[in-house]
Amino acid sequence: MVQRKDLLALNFYKKLPFHGSDGDKRYRVEKFVQKITEMVKNEETGEEEEKVIEEINCLKAFIWAGPYGFEATPDEQKITHLEEFSEAGMDAIVNWINETPLPNS
């Protein structure tokens, strides 16, 4: 079972992802910037284009079945989850990792 102390301080995630495992369950936690966009009309060209109106810092977690690492595991075999970039978000990530069953298990 993963505990909050097993994951590093929140500031670590501002620069690097963290990988860990719990038995056959592998996990990765990283900072993710979620971009909120809207379609706006370009006044010069008259064409519609996508404009970023807000960026939200999140924690993104992945779980997958071992034995292979993150890069060697196909994306369709991973489960992802987003939470706010905060200590409360990190606590929610820990709970999600512990409570979510592995794909095909």
PESUL-V618008 format. One record per residue. N is the residue number from 1. RES is the residue in three letters. PSI is psi in radians with two decimals (NA if undefined). Layout:
n = (N N)
res = (RES RES)
psi = (PSI PSI)
This chain:
n = (1 2 3 4 5 6 7 8 9 10 11 12 13 14 15 16 17 18 19 20 21 22 23 24 25 26 27 28 29 30 31 32 33 34 35 36 37 38 39 40 41 42 43 44 45 46 47 48 49 50 51 52 53 54 55 56 57 58 59 60 61 62 63 64 65 66 67 68 69 70 71 72 73 74 75 76 77 78 79 80 81 82 83 84 85 86 87 88 89 90 91 92 93 94 95 96 97 98 99 100 101 102 103 104 105)
res = (MET VAL GLN ARG LYS ASP LEU LEU ALA LEU ASN PHE TYR LYS LYS LEU PRO PHE HIS GLY SER ASP GLY ASP LYS ARG TYR ARG VAL GLU LYS PHE VAL GLN LYS ILE THR GLU MET VAL LYS ASN GLU GLU THR GLY GLU GLU GLU GLU LYS VAL ILE GLU GLU ILE ASN CYS LEU LYS ALA PHE ILE TRP ALA GLY PRO TYR GLY PHE GLU ALA THR PRO ASP GLU GLN LYS ILE THR HIS LEU GLU GLU PHE SER GLU ALA GLY MET ASP ALA ILE VAL ASN TRP ILE ASN GLU THR PRO LEU PRO ASN SER)
psi = (2.32 2.39 2.79 -0.66 -0.32 -0.45 2.61 3.06 2.59 -0.65 -0.50 -0.68 -0.17 -0.39 -0.59 2.67 2.84 2.33 2.50 3.13 2.73 1.69 -2.22 -0.13 2.17 2.60 2.75 2.39 2.33 2.83 2.45 2.30 1.96 2.16 2.19 2.17 2.86 2.73 2.25 2.73 2.19 2.10 -0.49 -0.76 -0.34 0.03 2.66 2.40 2.74 2.33 2.32 2.14 -0.31 2.52 2.25 2.17 2.26 2.91 2.28 2.22 2.56 2.51 2.64 2.84 2.40 3.12 -0.10 2.77 3.13 -0.91 -0.50 -0.08 2.23 2.53 -0.61 -0.18 0.11 2.60 2.39 2.77 2.42 2.49 2.89 2.67 1.49 3.01 -0.66 -0.68 -0.69 -0.71 -0.72 -0.64 -0.78 -0.82 -0.75 -0.79 -0.77 -0.61 -0.32 2.13 2.67 2.62 2.46 0.55 NA)
